[in-house]
Amino acid sequence: MFVVNNLESFQTNSSVHGMNTRKKTHLHRPAANLACLQKGVSYSCIKIFNSLPTNILELKNDKLHFKVALQKYLITHSSISIEDFTYTVVSHS
């Protein structure tokens, strides 16, 4: 949701270069050679956002529908069960 709420702060690939590529609508990731930059919030958000399915990315201008679609996607594609998550959180607290 950070990216969707701050879309004006990010550039698309098509705004950075004029090439007509299949990922021209993806957000542009700036060059970052240092691991600390690559693990930063802004860089990671762009990377995660660009990896979402196209049908969800198309909703980026409609915050409510984007949020609902993202929640459904995350619930159906979660790689950890609720039981495993609660066990991990409780056992490590």
N, CA and C of each residue as an Amber inpcrd file, in Angstrom:
protein
   279
   0.8180000  -1.1910000   0.0000000   0.0000000   0.0000000   0.0000000
   0.8610000   1.2550000   0.0000000   2.1000000   1.1420000   0.4910000
   2.9970000   2.2990000   0.5030000   3.1930000   2.8380000  -0.9080000
   3.4110000   1.9580000  -1.8570000   3.6510000   2.3740000  -3.2400000
   2.4040000   3.0190000  -3.8190000   1.2550000   2.4110000  -3.6090000
   0.0080000   2.9400000  -4.1580000  -0.3070000   4.3100000  -3.5540000
  -0.0430000   4.4810000  -2.2810000  -0.3040000   5.7640000  -1.6310000
   0.6920000   6.8500000  -2.0380000   1.8200000   6.4550000  -2.5960000
   2.8640000   7.4120000  -2.9820000   3.2870000   7.2460000  -4.4400000
   2.3710000   6.9510000  -5.3190000   2.6990000   6.7040000  -6.7290000
   3.4350000   7.8710000  -7.3830000   3.1130000   9.0840000  -6.9580000
   3.7500000  10.2610000  -7.5700000   5.2410000  10.3300000  -7.2500000
   5.6950000   9.5870000  -6.2690000   7.1110000   9.5830000  -5.8880000
   7.9410000   8.6010000  -6.7130000   7.2960000   7.7650000  -7.5040000
   7.9970000   6.7290000  -8.2620000   7.8810000   6.9880000  -9.7610000
   8.8790000   6.5240000 -10.5050000   8.8790000   6.6340000 -11.9550000
   8.6160000   5.2720000 -12.5750000   7.9740000   5.2680000 -13.7380000
   7.8130000   4.0230000 -14.4780000   9.0090000   3.8540000 -15.4100000
   9.2000000   2.6420000 -15.8940000  10.2980000   2.3900000 -16.8220000
  10.1620000   3.2270000 -18.0900000   8.9300000   3.4350000 -18.5570000
   8.7360000   4.2090000 -19.7880000   9.0830000   5.6810000 -19.5950000
   8.9990000   6.1990000 -18.3710000   9.3560000   7.6010000 -18.1490000
  10.8720000   7.7880000 -18.0310000  11.6040000   6.7020000 -17.7920000
  13.0550000   6.7800000 -17.6540000  13.7420000   6.6230000 -19.0090000
  13.2110000   5.7210000 -19.8340000  13.7800000   5.5240000 -21.1700000
  12.6450000   5.3640000 -22.1710000  12.9320000   5.6040000 -23.4360000
  11.9210000   5.5920000 -24.4740000  11.6900000   4.2570000 -25.1460000
  12.3430000   3.2030000 -24.6600000  12.1850000   1.9040000 -25.3080000
  10.8290000   1.3030000 -24.9780000  10.2120000   0.7030000 -25.9780000
   8.9070000   0.0800000 -25.8060000   9.1180000  -1.3810000 -25.3940000
   9.2040000  -1.6090000 -24.0890000   9.4460000  -2.9500000 -23.5730000
   8.1760000  -3.4960000 -22.9280000   8.1710000  -4.8000000 -22.6270000
   6.9840000  -5.3940000 -22.0220000   6.8230000  -4.9850000 -20.5590000
   7.8640000  -4.4560000 -19.9570000   7.7830000  -4.0120000 -18.5620000
   7.8200000  -2.4870000 -18.4510000   7.3570000  -1.8210000 -19.4990000
   7.4050000  -0.3570000 -19.5050000   6.4970000   0.2660000 -18.4470000
   5.4620000  -0.4470000 -18.0070000   4.5630000   0.1030000 -16.9970000
   5.0080000  -0.2140000 -15.5690000   6.0350000  -1.0600000 -15.4180000
   6.5640000  -1.3680000 -14.0910000   7.2700000  -0.1480000 -13.5260000
   7.3660000  -0.0990000 -12.2180000   8.0920000   0.9860000 -11.5730000
   9.5880000   0.7890000 -11.7830000  10.2690000   1.8840000 -11.9990000
  11.7090000   1.8450000 -12.2540000  12.4660000   1.6810000 -10.9430000
  13.3480000   0.6870000 -10.9160000  14.2190000   0.4880000  -9.7520000
  15.5390000   1.1880000 -10.0290000  15.9150000   2.1420000  -9.1910000
  17.1920000   2.8220000  -9.4050000  18.3600000   1.8700000  -9.1940000
  19.4690000   2.1650000  -9.8260000  20.6660000   1.3370000  -9.6700000
  21.1350000   1.4190000  -8.2240000  21.3090000   0.2520000  -7.6220000
  21.7720000   0.1930000  -6.2290000  22.7490000  -0.9610000  -6.0940000
  24.0060000  -0.6380000  -5.9480000  25.0350000  -1.6720000  -5.8430000
  25.2560000  -2.1430000  -4.4100000  24.8940000  -1.3270000  -3.4630000
  25.1030000  -1.6890000  -2.0590000  23.9180000  -2.4840000  -1.5280000
  24.2160000  -3.5170000  -0.7660000  23.1640000  -4.3670000  -0.2000000
  22.2540000  -3.5790000   0.7300000  22.7990000  -2.6050000   1.4410000
  21.9680000  -1.8260000   2.3620000  20.9250000  -1.0140000   1.6000000
  21.2340000  -0.5800000   0.3950000  20.2480000   0.1290000  -0.4210000
  19.2160000  -0.8340000  -0.9970000  19.6780000  -2.0160000  -1.4160000
  18.7770000  -3.0090000  -1.9910000  17.8110000  -3.5590000  -0.9620000
  18.1770000  -3.5370000   0.2970000  17.3040000  -4.0190000   1.3620000
  16.4760000  -2.8950000   1.9690000  16.6350000  -1.6910000   1.4530000
  15.8940000  -0.5370000   1.9530000  14.4290000  -0.6090000   1.5840000
  13.6310000   0.1880000   2.2510000  12.1780000   0.1720000   2.0730000
  11.7780000   0.5250000   0.6520000  12.2910000   1.6080000   0.1290000
  11.8730000   2.0750000  -1.1870000  12.1990000   1.0580000  -2.2840000
  13.4240000   0.5580000  -2.2850000  13.8660000  -0.4050000  -3.2930000
  13.0730000  -1.7040000  -3.1790000  12.8910000  -2.1890000  -1.9520000
  12.1540000  -3.4340000  -1.7280000  10.6840000  -3.2910000  -2.1280000
  10.0940000  -2.1510000  -1.8290000   8.6870000  -1.9200000  -2.1930000
   8.4940000  -1.9910000  -3.7060000   9.4100000  -1.3680000  -4.4280000
   9.3160000  -1.3860000  -5.8910000   9.4460000  -2.8120000  -6.4070000
  10.3900000  -3.5510000  -5.8600000  10.6230000  -4.9320000  -6.2970000
   9.3970000  -5.8050000  -6.0310000   8.8130000  -5.6850000  -4.8580000
   7.6220000  -6.4700000  -4.5110000   6.4310000  -6.0350000  -5.3450000
   6.2510000  -4.7280000  -5.4910000   5.1310000  -4.2000000  -6.2670000
   5.1850000  -4.6980000  -7.7060000   6.3550000  -4.6630000  -8.3200000
   6.5050000  -5.1140000  -9.7060000   6.2710000  -6.6130000  -9.8630000
   6.4130000  -7.3750000  -8.7920000   6.2240000  -8.8220000  -8.8810000
   4.7600000  -9.2470000  -8.7310000   3.8780000  -8.3040000  -8.4310000
   2.4550000  -8.6360000  -8.3060000   1.8640000  -8.9840000  -9.6760000
   0.7990000  -9.7750000  -9.6880000   0.1460000 -10.1050000 -10.9600000
  -0.4190000  -8.8540000 -11.6480000  -0.4930000  -8.9070000 -12.9490000
  -0.9450000  -7.7760000 -13.7530000  -2.3410000  -7.3050000 -13.3720000
  -3.2500000  -8.2500000 -13.0860000  -4.6190000  -7.8370000 -12.7640000
  -4.6740000  -6.9980000 -11.4900000  -3.7560000  -7.1900000 -10.5710000
  -3.7030000  -6.3650000  -9.3630000  -3.0220000  -5.0310000  -9.6680000
  -1.9490000  -5.0570000 -10.4430000  -1.2360000  -3.8280000 -10.7970000
  -2.1230000  -2.8510000 -11.5530000  -3.0530000  -3.3700000 -12.3290000
  -3.9570000  -2.5050000 -13.0860000  -4.8780000  -1.6920000 -12.1790000
  -5.0120000  -2.0930000 -10.9260000  -5.8790000  -1.4050000  -9.9750000
  -5.1310000  -0.3640000  -9.1410000  -3.8970000  -0.0520000  -9.4890000
  -3.0800000   0.8330000  -8.6570000  -3.6550000   2.2320000  -8.4960000
  -4.4860000   2.6730000  -9.4110000  -5.0920000   3.9980000  -9.2980000
  -6.3930000   3.9940000  -8.5080000  -6.8790000   2.8390000  -8.1410000
  -8.0850000   2.6940000  -7.3280000  -7.6930000   2.0090000  -6.0210000
  -7.3940000   2.8000000  -5.0130000  -6.8050000   2.2910000  -3.7730000
  -7.6660000   1.2340000  -3.0880000  -8.9630000   1.4330000  -3.0430000
  -9.8380000   0.4870000  -2.3550000  -9.8430000  -0.8710000  -3.0480000
 -10.0410000  -0.8810000  -4.3720000 -10.0640000  -2.1430000  -5.1110000
  -8.6820000  -2.8120000  -5.1130000  -7.6240000  -1.9950000  -5.1510000
  -6.2720000  -2.5430000  -5.0940000  -6.0570000  -3.2660000  -3.7670000
  -6.4580000  -2.6280000  -2.6780000  -6.2670000  -3.2130000  -1.3470000
  -7.0280000  -4.5300000  -1.2060000  -8.2680000  -4.5700000  -1.6780000
  -9.0820000  -5.7840000  -1.5940000  -8.4560000  -6.9010000  -2.4310000
  -8.0530000  -6.5780000  -3.6610000  -7.4430000  -7.5790000  -4.5420000
  -6.1190000  -8.0820000  -3.9690000  -5.3510000  -7.1830000  -3.3830000
  -4.0710000  -7.5710000  -2.7830000  -4.2860000  -8.4860000  -1.5840000
  -5.2540000  -8.1710000  -0.7460000  -5.5530000  -9.0200000   0.4080000
  -5.9790000 -10.4160000  -0.0310000  -6.8510000 -10.4920000  -1.0250000
  -7.2890000 -11.8000000  -1.5310000  -6.1150000 -12.5820000  -2.0930000
  -5.2540000 -11.9010000  -2.8340000  -4.0910000 -12.5610000  -3.4300000
  -3.1530000 -13.0940000  -2.3480000  -2.8850000 -12.2830000  -1.3380000
  -1.9700000 -12.6960000  -0.2770000  -2.5320000 -13.8450000   0.5460000
  -3.8290000 -13.8410000   0.7590000  -4.4500000 -14.9300000   1.5210000
  -4.3910000 -16.2350000   0.7390000  -4.7090000 -16.1830000  -0.5420000
  -4.7420000 -17.4120000  -1.3350000  -3.3540000 -17.9000000  -1.7340000
  -2.3600000 -17.0290000  -1.7070000  -1.0130000 -17.4200000  -2.1250000
  -0.0130000 -17.3710000  -0.9800000  -0.5030000 -17.4600000   0.2300000
   0.4310000 -17.4250000   1.3580000   1.1950000 -18.7470000   1.4100000
   2.4610000 -18.6570000   1.7210000   3.2960000 -19.8590000   1.7570000
   3.4260000 -20.4160000   3.1680000   2.7810000 -19.7700000   4.1260000
   2.8290000 -20.2420000   5.4990000   1.4040000 -20.2550000   6.0430000
   1.0680000 -21.3020000   6.7370000  -0.2870000 -21.4010000   7.2810000
  -0.4090000 -20.5410000   8.5340000  -1.6290000 -20.2300000   8.8990000
  -1.8800000 -19.4400000  10.0970000  -1.3270000 -20.1550000  11.3280000
  -1.4980000 -21.4590000  11.3700000  -1.0110000 -22.2390000  12.5120000
   0.5090000 -22.1340000  12.6320000   1.2100000 -22.2700000  11.5090000
   2.6620000 -22.1690000  11.5310000   3.1050000 -20.7690000  11.9400000
   2.3800000 -19.7460000  11.4450000   2.7200000 -18.3660000  11.7710000
   2.5430000 -18.0990000  13.2610000   1.4150000 -18.5070000  13.8190000
   1.1760000 -18.2490000  15.2370000   2.1430000 -19.0520000  16.1030000
   2.4850000 -20.2470000  15.6800000   3.4670000 -21.0440000  16.4240000
   4.8200000 -20.3440000  16.4410000   5.2270000 -19.8180000  15.2700000
   6.5140000 -19.1370000  15.1600000   6.5320000 -17.8960000  16.0180000
   5.4790000 -17.0950000  15.9650000   5.4240000 -15.8520000  16.7130000
   5.3970000 -16.1250000  18.2090000   4.5780000 -17.0620000  18.6460000
   4.4500000 -17.3570000  20.0660000   5.7140000 -18.0020000  20.6240000
   6.3120000 -18.9140000  19.8760000   7.4740000 -19.6250000  20.3930000
   8.7360000 -18.7540000  20.4380000   8.7890000 -17.7140000  19.6260000
   9.9800000 -16.8430000  19.5910000   9.7910000 -15.5550000  20.3770000
   8.6590000 -15.3780000  21.0370000   8.4390000 -14.1430000  21.7870000
   8.9930000 -14.2450000  23.1800000
